[in-house]
Each structure stands twice: as structure tokens, then as C-alpha cells.
Amino acid sequence: MFDLRYDLIFALVERWSPETHTFHLLCGECTVTLEDVALHFGLPIDGNVVTGVSAIAEPDALCCSLLRASPDDDESNFSELKFTWLKANFEHLLVNATEEELMCAARAYIMHIIGGVLMPNSNNNKVHLQYLPLLAYLSNVRSYSWGSAVLAMLYRELCRTTKPDTVDIGGCLVLLQSWVFY
């Protein structure tokens, strides 16, 4: 967990302009850039676009294929993985784990990082399955522009949060707070 200063974050949200994607401050306009994402997190900002199908046709098969396990949800058409399920199934590895088990655990860990730090939803308790196919070949993961995806989601969440009926915020708030202090 990160020690987030929500008072600071919501003060920034009040100054966010959805039209220009900038913060309007007394000193002028400023914003989080791709360079900031690269500097703060070391994420690639060049490369393949992070995209995914928002509706996975066979989520159970996808999970079984890449994680060797699937949630026992009543819904056969789930679109997200709960962090509690990821932790329960991948927190402990046997000393004599096979390479395949290690790869599945690595995918689960990366999914948790994606959904818990880089691109969390406003509840911060699940990660969307659309990212799992991007982890099929772990050697290719660095070829994606994760920094662009993180920044795009942060911008989207800042814009969404400026609406009067919104009470929560998602996106990479760790990046936002780090950027402010930097």
C-alpha cells in the first residue's frame, strides 16, 4: 500500500481541465507527461499500443491457458480478476515449482501490479482481463508502451472525476502524487 494524500489529490482534481488535460494553477497550466511516467516508473513509452478486447469471449479458457487456474465465480463470463483470488492462488510457490508454475505466478503478479498500482479501478480490488493476453509471452511484455496506457487512464479518470456526481477516482494516483512532489 502507498501512503496517498487524498486531500492533495482532490485539490488537484478541482483544478483539472478536461478540455486541455492540464491543471490550472496560480503559476499557470501544467500536466503529467509521458516523460514523467518514464522518469517516475521506468515504464516504456514507445512500442506497441496496450490494447485489449474489453469483452473476452472465453475468460475461463484464457485464465486456464495463461494462469493454469480460473476463478470459481458463478458467472462464466467474468471480465475481471479479484485481487483476493490472485493472492489466494499465487501468493505462495513451492520450492520445487516448475518453470510453467513460475510463469503463471509471474503473470498473476504482473496483473496485480497493473490493476493495483498502474491502472487501478476506483475500487482498487480487481484487474481487467484485457491485459492478460498481453502477458502470454513474458519476453514481449517490455515491447508495449505501458507508460502511455498508464497516462491515458490517469487522464480519463481525472476527466471522469471532474463530473459533479463522481465520488471516487481510479488511475495511477501514486504517479500523480509523486509528480506533484517532484
Secondary structure, 3 states (H helix, E strand, C coil): CCCCCHHHHHHHHHCEECCCCEEEECCEEECCCHHHHHHHHCCCCCCECCCCCCCCCCHHHHHHHHHCCCCCCCCCCCCEEEHHHHHHHHCCCCCCCCHHHHHHHHHHHHHHHHHHHHCCCCCCCEEEHHHHHHHCCHHHHHHECHHHHHHHHHHHHHHHHCCCCCCCCCCCHHHHHHHHHC
